């Protein structure tokens, strides 16, 4: 994209359009750099017609041999693809298998997918699987290492259409954290659990709002048999009194040490918001986060901070707008924000980002937290979210 190295001053952000079908690498010399990717897409699904959407995801720090995508389907209303990038000089070969609520479904058609050196291979999941209302994807590289994202367009008979895009997870974990979520009259959250192990996993989900934790017996000790996936539609597992909670954060915890992969999908269908967001959870907490922009021209831009610890967290937010010094700008209103232990808060960034795609840094004292950005794209009837990157600049980030 750049014929010469791009000089990026400390604390600055640049945006570049990408119109090439090959892996794009952002390498920092002298200091670490971070990058996210945003997509604005229109496509036609044969049975249901045109779909417009927007989506965003983190760029990977490292290639890996395994990638997992819990949420998805191969129904007639969906066009599901996995985007596989090979940044290395040798050809990679990957195998893609499916997990459903009934069990594992190896795909003979996708048992050996070649990904040439320095290229991107877009694999059609919809064209390789029987129609399924729930379909998890497991990718294993049998030669080389790759990077993989999910790209899913959907236009269901009920609920909003849109585009879902996210970087995959490289391994199952025992804990997953989801700051973004909502349960209300116009919004529905679902968490999909994927167990690639042969043993059964026992999983519990805890929810919290900005005011109190939410308990439900239907979210405790949920069995996920080996080599299956299970979708939890959150409103269906709550008492009637909790049907209109508003914004919620979630923690997925394994009870029996058999790790899983978890992904949250939230659909919004109101007069103010319409669209869908999906994101793999964060497997870790931290006192230091970097959160990239979920949109290139955001109409709305929010930072959701979840504090699942027992101690109150005092949070400072820094905006990297290129107008401050190398440490960024620290607006007074975004300093010393208190997030009580076990609760969450949503902070509007509109006043500070002003429609620009800016990175923000979040630091915490007193409790370790997890953060995620949620935005709507100007001129698009869809939403997108990006999970924060923990410990950025301090140690390698794990997915």
C-alpha positions in Angstrom: 0.0 0.0 0.0 2.9 2.3 0.7 5.9 2.6 -1.8 8.0 4.0 1.0 7.9 3.4 4.8 5.1 5.5 6.4 6.4 7.7 9.2 3.8 7.6 11.9 4.4 10.0 14.7 3.8 8.8 18.3 0.1 8.8 19.2 -1.1 9.3 15.6 -3.6 7.2 13.5 -3.8 6.8 9.8 -6.4 5.1 7.6 -5.7 3.5 4.2 -8.1 1.9 1.7 -7.3 -1.7 0.8 -8.2 -2.9 -2.7 -5.9 -5.9 -3.1 -6.6 -9.6 -2.8 -3.5 -10.4 -0.8 -2.4 -10.3 2.8 -1.6 -6.8 4.1 1.1 -6.6 6.9 1.5 -3.5 9.1 5.0 -3.7 10.6 6.3 -1.1 13.1 10.0 -0.3 13.3 11.1 1.5 16.4 7.8 1.1 18.2 4.9 -1.3 18.3 1.9 -0.5 16.0 -1.7 -1.7 16.2 -4.2 -2.1 13.4 -7.9 -3.0 12.9 -9.8 -3.6 9.7 -13.2 -2.3 8.7 -15.4 -3.6 5.9 -18.4 -2.1 4.1 -20.1 -4.7 1.9 -23.0 -5.3 -0.3 -23.8 -8.7 -1.7 -26.7 -10.8 -3.0 -27.8 -14.0 -1.4 -29.5 -16.1 -4.0 -32.7 -17.0 -2.0 -33.2 -13.7 -0.1 -31.8 -10.8 -2.1 -29.4 -8.0 -1.5 -27.7 -7.4 1.8 -25.9 -4.3 3.0 -23.7 -4.3 6.0 -20.6 -3.2 7.9 -18.2 -5.1 10.1 -14.8 -4.8 11.8 -12.2 -6.9 13.4 -8.8 -6.9 14.9 -5.7 -7.7 12.8 -3.7 -10.7 14.1 -0.3 -10.3 15.7 0.6 -13.9 14.8 -0.3 -16.7 12.5 -1.4 -20.0 14.0 -2.2 -23.6 13.1 -5.7 -23.6 14.5 -8.6 -21.1 14.2 -12.1 -21.5 15.7 -15.4 -19.8 14.8 -18.3 -20.8 17.1 -21.2 -18.7 15.7 -22.6 -19.1 12.2 -25.0 -21.0 10.0 -25.3 -22.3 6.4 -29.0 -21.6 6.0 -30.5 -20.3 2.7 -30.6 -16.8 4.2 -26.8 -16.7 4.8 -23.6 -16.4 2.8 -20.8 -17.6 5.2 -17.2 -17.5 4.2 -13.8 -17.9 6.0 -11.0 -15.6 4.8 -7.6 -17.4 5.1 -4.4 -15.4 4.7 -0.9 -16.9 4.2 1.8 -14.2 4.8 4.7 -16.7 4.5 6.9 -17.7 1.5 5.7 -21.3 1.4 2.3 -22.6 0.5 -0.1 -23.6 3.3 -2.7 -26.3 3.4 -5.7 -26.2 5.7 -8.5 -28.5 6.7 -11.9 -27.2 7.7 -14.4 -29.2 9.7 -17.8 -28.4 11.1 -19.3 -28.8 14.6 -23.1 -28.8 15.1 -25.4 -29.5 18.1 -25.4 -33.1 17.0 -21.7 -33.6 16.6 -18.7 -33.3 14.3 -19.2 -33.2 10.5 -15.9 -33.5 8.7 -15.9 -31.9 5.2 -14.4 -33.9 2.5 -14.7 -31.0 0.1 -12.6 -28.8 2.5 -10.1 -31.5 3.7 -7.2 -29.9 1.7 -7.5 -26.3 0.9 -4.3 -24.8 -0.6 -3.4 -21.2 0.4 -0.6 -20.0 -1.9 2.3 -18.0 -0.5 1.4 -14.4 0.1 -2.2 -14.8 -0.9 -5.7 -14.9 0.5 -8.1 -17.8 0.0 -11.8 -17.1 0.5 -13.5 -20.4 1.4 -17.3 -20.7 1.0 -18.8 -22.4 4.0 -22.3 -22.0 2.7 -21.3 -23.8 -0.5 -19.6 -26.7 1.3 -22.1 -27.6 4.0 -25.6 -28.8 4.1 -28.1 -26.1 5.3 -27.8 -25.8 9.0 -29.3 -23.3 11.5 -26.2 -23.6 13.6 -22.7 -24.4 12.3 -19.4 -23.9 14.0 -16.1 -24.0 12.0 -12.8 -25.5 13.0 -9.8 -24.8 10.8 -6.5 -26.7 11.2 -3.4 -26.0 9.1 -1.8 -29.3 8.1 1.1 -27.4 6.5 2.3 -24.0 7.5 0.5 -21.3 9.6 -2.2 -19.0 8.6 -4.6 -16.2 9.8 -8.4 -16.6 9.5 -11.4 -14.3 9.8 -15.1 -15.0 9.5 -17.2 -13.0 7.0 -20.9 -13.7 7.2 -23.8 -11.9 5.4 -27.3 -12.7 6.5 -30.8 -11.6 5.6 -33.1 -13.7 7.9 -36.9 -13.9 7.6 -37.0 -12.5 11.1 -34.6 -9.9 12.6 -32.2 -7.4 11.0 -30.0 -8.2 8.1 -26.3 -7.4 8.2 -22.6 -8.4 8.0 -20.6 -10.2 10.7 -16.8 -10.0 10.7 -14.4 -11.2 13.3 -10.9 -12.6 13.8 -11.0 -16.2 15.0 -9.7 -17.7 18.2 -6.6 -19.8 18.1 -7.4 -22.1 21.0 -10.2 -23.0 23.5 -10.0 -21.4 26.9 -11.7 -21.7 30.3 -12.9 -18.1 30.5 -14.3 -15.7 28.0 -15.3 -12.1 28.6 -17.9 -10.1 26.6 -18.4 -6.4 27.3 -20.9 -5.7 24.5 -24.3 -7.2 24.7 -28.0 -6.2 25.1 -31.2 -7.7 26.2 -34.2 -5.5 25.5 -37.4 -5.2 23.5 -35.4 -4.4 20.4 -32.2 -6.3 21.0 -31.3 -10.0 21.5 -28.0 -11.5 22.5 -26.9 -15.1 21.8 -23.7 -16.8 23.0 -22.5 -19.8 21.0 -20.3 -22.3 22.8 -18.0 -24.6 20.8 -16.3 -27.6 22.4 -13.7 -29.1 20.0 -12.5 -31.6 22.7 -13.7 -35.2 23.0 -14.8 -34.7 26.6 -18.0 -33.0 27.7 -17.6 -29.4 29.0 -19.7 -27.8 31.8 -20.1 -24.1 31.3 -21.8 -21.3 33.3 -22.6 -17.8 32.1 -22.9 -14.7 34.4 -24.4 -11.4 33.3 -24.2 -7.9 34.7 -25.7 -4.5 33.9 -24.4 -1.1 35.0 -26.4 -1.5 38.2 -26.4 -5.2 39.3 -25.4 -8.8 38.5 -28.1 -10.9 36.9 -28.6 -14.5 38.1 -30.4 -17.3 36.2 -30.5 -21.0 37.0 -30.8 -21.7 33.2 -27.2 -20.3 32.7 -25.5 -22.5 35.3 -23.7 -25.8 34.5 -24.7 -26.0 30.9 -23.5 -29.3 29.3 -21.7 -29.0 26.0 -20.9 -32.5 24.7 -17.6 -33.2 23.1 -17.2 -32.1 19.5 -20.4 -30.2 19.5 -21.6 -26.6 19.7 -24.5 -25.0 21.5 -26.2 -21.7 21.1 -27.6 -19.9 24.2 -30.2 -17.3 23.3 -29.9 -15.2 26.4 -33.5 -13.8 26.7 -34.8 -17.4 26.6 -32.8 -18.3 29.7 -33.8 -15.3 31.8 -36.8 -14.7 34.1 -39.6 -12.5 32.7 -38.6 -9.7 35.1 -35.2 -9.6 33.3 -36.6 -9.4 29.8 -35.6 -5.7 29.4 -32.2 -5.4 31.0 -30.7 -3.1 28.4 -26.9 -3.2 28.0 -25.3 -6.3 29.6 -21.8 -7.8 29.8 -21.2 -11.5 30.1 -18.6 -13.9 31.4 -18.4 -17.5 30.2 -16.6 -19.8 32.7 -15.8 -23.5 32.4 -16.7 -25.5 35.5 -14.9 -28.8 34.8 -11.6 -27.6 33.2 -12.6 -28.7 29.6 -12.0 -25.5 27.7 -14.4 -24.1 25.0 -14.5 -21.3 22.5 -17.2 -18.7 22.9 -18.7 -16.0 20.6 -21.4 -13.5 21.3 -23.8 -12.2 18.6 -26.1 -9.3 19.4 -28.9 -8.1 17.0 -30.4 -4.6 17.2 -33.8 -3.8 15.6 -35.1 -0.5 16.9 -35.9 2.9 15.4 -32.4 4.1 16.5 -30.3 1.1 15.8 -30.5 -1.7 13.3 -27.9 -4.4 12.6 -25.8 -7.1 14.1 -22.4 -7.5 15.8 -20.4 -10.6 16.6 -17.2 -11.0 18.4 -15.1 -13.7 20.0 -14.7 -13.1 23.7 -11.5 -11.9 25.3 -9.9 -14.8 27.2 -8.1 -12.5 29.6 -8.4 -9.5 31.9 -5.9 -6.6 32.1 -5.3 -3.2 33.6 -4.1 -1.9 30.2 -6.0 -2.0 26.9 -5.8 -0.5 23.4 -9.1 -0.4 21.5 -9.2 0.2 17.8 -11.9 2.0 15.8 -14.9 -0.2 14.8 -15.8 2.1 11.9 -14.0 4.4 9.5 -16.7 7.1 9.7 -18.6 6.5 12.9 -22.0 8.0 13.5 -21.9 6.8 17.1 -18.9 5.4 18.9 -19.1 3.9 22.4 -16.5 2.3 24.7 -17.9 -0.5 26.9 -15.9 -1.3 30.1 -16.6 -4.4 32.1 -15.2 -5.0 35.5 -15.7 -8.6 36.5 -13.4 -8.4 39.5 -14.6 -7.8 43.1 -12.8 -4.5 43.5 -13.8 -1.1 42.1 -11.7 0.0 39.1 -10.7 3.6 38.5 -10.3 4.0 34.7 -8.5 6.6 32.6 -9.2 6.9 28.8 -6.7 8.4 26.4 -7.6 9.4 22.8 -4.9 9.0 20.1 -5.9 11.8 17.8 -2.5 13.1 16.7 -3.1 16.4 18.3 -1.6 15.7 21.7 1.9 14.6 22.6 3.1 11.1 22.2 1.0 10.0 25.1 -2.2 11.1 23.4 -5.0 13.4 24.7 -6.6 12.8 28.1 -10.0 14.6 28.3 -10.9 15.5 31.8 -14.3 13.8 31.5 -12.6 10.5 30.7 -10.3 10.4 33.7 -11.0 8.8 37.0 -14.1 6.9 35.8 -15.2 4.5 38.5 -16.5 1.1 37.4 -17.8 -0.8 40.5 -16.7 -4.4 41.0 -18.8 -6.8 39.1 -20.5 -4.2 36.9 -20.1 -2.5 33.5 -20.3 1.0 32.1 -20.8 2.5 28.6 -18.9 5.7 27.7 -19.8 7.7 24.6 -16.7 8.8 22.6 -18.6 10.9 20.0 -17.5 14.2 21.5 -13.8 13.1 21.3 -13.5 11.0 18.1 -15.9 13.4 16.1 -16.5 10.9 13.4 -12.8 9.9 12.9 -11.4 6.4 13.3 -9.2 6.9 16.3 -7.5 4.4 18.7 -8.1 4.8 22.5 -6.1 3.5 25.4 -7.7 2.4 28.6 -5.8 1.9 31.9 -7.2 0.8 35.2 -6.3 0.9 38.9 -7.9 -1.3 41.5 -9.3 -4.0 39.3 -8.5 -5.7 36.0 -11.1 -5.0 33.3 -12.0 -5.9 29.7 -13.1 -3.3 27.0 -14.8 -3.3 23.6 -15.8 -0.6 21.1 -19.3 -0.5 19.4 -20.0 1.9 16.5 -22.4 2.6 13.7 -21.1 3.5 10.3 -22.2 6.7 8.7 -24.5 5.9 5.7 -24.8 2.2 6.7 -27.7 0.4 8.4 -25.5 -1.9 10.4 -23.3 -1.9 13.5 -19.7 -3.1 14.2 -17.6 -3.9 17.2 -14.0 -4.5 18.0 -12.6 -6.2 21.1 -9.8 -4.4 22.9 -6.3 -5.6 22.8 -4.9 -6.3 26.3 -1.4 -5.5 27.4 -0.6 -3.8 24.1 3.1 -2.7 24.0 3.9 -4.6 27.1 3.7 -8.3 26.0 2.4 -10.4 23.1 -1.3 -10.4 22.8 -3.0 -13.8 23.0 -6.2 -14.7 21.2 
